Amino acid sequence: MAKDTLKLYGADWCPKSANLRNYLQSIWVTFDDYNVETDAEAEQSVRKLYNGDLKFPTVTYGTDFLKNPSIKDLDVFLDKYGLKDV
């Protein structure tokens, strides 16, 4: 059984995406980083979550996801899955 992976969907120019990316790196959380503007598969993955709309940054883990989370919301999400201690 494949292990779920934390994923960040964003864009290089987006300050909110950069903020989440930098935060995750600063607390040593492993995640996959996808640019929805240059990766068509990533774009489609996000659009499926929002009935065809492209909304980012989006953070996913398994089937659970957050749209444009604050750092506090992201921390709660990470704690929910025990990802900060990995």
C-alpha positions as CSV (number, residue, x, y, z in Angstrom):
1,M,0.0,0.0,0.0
2,A,1.4,3.4,-1.0
3,K,1.9,5.9,1.7
4,D,0.1,9.2,1.3
5,T,2.3,12.2,0.5
6,L,1.8,15.9,1.5
7,K,1.4,17.9,-1.7
8,L,1.5,21.7,-2.2
9,Y,-0.1,23.0,-5.4
10,G,0.8,26.6,-6.2
11,A,2.6,28.9,-8.6
12,D,6.1,30.3,-8.6
13,W,4.9,34.0,-8.6
14,C,2.4,33.5,-5.8
15,P,3.5,34.9,-2.5
16,K,1.1,32.7,-0.5
17,S,2.5,29.6,-2.2
18,A,6.0,30.7,-1.4
19,N,5.1,31.4,2.2
20,L,3.7,27.9,2.6
21,R,6.7,26.3,0.8
22,N,9.2,28.2,3.0
23,Y,7.3,27.3,6.2
24,L,7.2,23.6,5.3
25,Q,10.9,23.6,4.5
26,S,11.7,25.5,7.7
27,I,10.0,22.8,9.9
28,W,11.6,20.0,7.9
29,V,8.3,18.5,6.6
30,T,8.7,16.5,3.4
31,F,6.2,17.4,0.6
32,D,5.8,17.3,-3.1
33,D,5.7,20.8,-4.7
34,Y,3.6,21.3,-7.9
35,N,3.4,24.4,-10.1
36,V,-0.2,24.4,-11.5
37,E,0.9,26.8,-14.3
38,T,3.6,24.5,-15.7
39,D,2.3,21.1,-14.8
40,A,-0.9,20.2,-16.6
41,E,-1.5,17.1,-14.5
42,A,-1.2,19.2,-11.3
43,E,-3.6,21.8,-12.7
44,Q,-6.2,19.1,-13.4
45,S,-5.7,17.6,-9.9
46,V,-6.6,20.9,-8.3
47,R,-9.5,21.6,-10.7
48,K,-11.0,18.2,-9.7
49,L,-11.2,19.4,-6.1
50,Y,-13.0,22.7,-7.0
51,N,-15.5,21.7,-9.7
52,G,-13.3,22.9,-12.5
53,D,-11.9,26.0,-10.8
54,L,-8.2,26.5,-10.3
55,K,-7.6,27.6,-6.7
56,F,-4.2,27.8,-5.1
57,P,-2.3,27.4,-3.0
58,T,-3.9,24.1,-2.1
59,V,-2.4,21.5,0.2
60,T,-3.4,17.9,0.0
61,Y,-2.8,14.7,2.0
62,G,-4.6,11.7,0.8
63,T,-8.1,12.8,0.0
64,D,-8.1,15.7,2.5
65,F,-7.2,19.2,1.3
66,L,-7.0,22.8,2.3
67,K,-7.5,25.9,0.1
68,N,-5.2,28.8,0.8
69,P,-4.5,27.8,4.4
70,S,-3.0,30.1,7.0
71,I,0.1,28.8,8.8
72,K,-2.1,28.1,11.8
73,D,-4.5,26.1,9.6
74,L,-1.6,24.2,8.0
75,D,-0.2,23.4,11.5
76,V,-3.6,21.9,12.5
77,F,-3.7,19.9,9.2
78,L,-0.1,18.6,9.7
79,D,-0.8,17.7,13.4
80,K,-4.0,15.8,12.3
81,Y,-1.8,13.4,10.2
82,G,1.3,13.4,12.4
83,L,3.4,15.0,9.7
84,K,5.4,17.4,11.8
85,D,7.2,14.6,13.5
86,V,8.2,12.8,10.4
